[in-house]
Amino acid sequence: SRSGELKSLMDNKAGGSGSSNPRRRKPVRKVLTCVYCHKQMKYKSHMNEHVNTVHLKLKPFKCPSCETAFAKKSNMKFHIRKHHPGIWEFLGAEQSHVSMPK
């Protein structure tokens, strides 16, 4: 039909499914799969953090006051603010975006 032809033509001009212009296509993001548990993620940084914390059990962030170790820096900051408020202020952490529980 005439309306079907017109719709197809408009789809092609608008970058629809029939477009052959490679500049209009969005890049396909590769999905990464964890070699340990097969969990899938879009970003390499997220996969690295997942493997290091969940599977390798790494805890590279240590509290400067009590030496408690944490897998994530944000968790260490929260710990310092909650358990060592004097250290928190000394480190200038009041400028951090970590919030205290109420």
Secondary structure, DSSP 8 states (H G I E B T S, - for coil): -HHHHHHHHHHHHTT-TT---GGGS------EE-TTT--EES-HHHHHHHIIIIIS----EE-TTT--EESSHHHHHHHHHHH-HHHHHHTTGGGSS-----
